[in-house]
């Protein structure tokens, strides 16, 4: 089994759920960065969030 091949054994719903949770965590951190006045960090987190 190649490295990471176990991912193919997971149902698609788990795949979507993991990525949705990762997106929500990233969006939360971006929101907190913008609220704290650290827009550079907020944009960095927001731009990396699309690669989840």
TARA-V17126 format. One record per backbone hydrogen bond with DSSP energy under -1.0 kcal/mol. CO is the residue of the C=O (numbers start at 1). NH is the residue of the N-H. If there is no record, write none. Layout:
co->[CO | CO]
nh->[NH | NH]
This chain:
co->[2 | 4 | 5 | 6 | 7 | 11 | 12 | 13 | 14 | 15 | 16 | 17 | 18 | 19 | 20 | 21 | 22 | 23 | 24 | 25 | 26 | 27 | 28 | 29 | 30 | 31 | 32 | 33 | 34 | 37 | 38 | 39 | 40 | 41 | 42 | 43 | 44 | 45 | 48 | 49]
nh->[5 | 7 | 8 | 9 | 10 | 15 | 16 | 17 | 18 | 19 | 20 | 21 | 22 | 23 | 24 | 25 | 26 | 27 | 28 | 29 | 30 | 31 | 32 | 33 | 34 | 35 | 36 | 38 | 37 | 39 | 42 | 43 | 44 | 45 | 46 | 47 | 48 | 49 | 51 | 52]
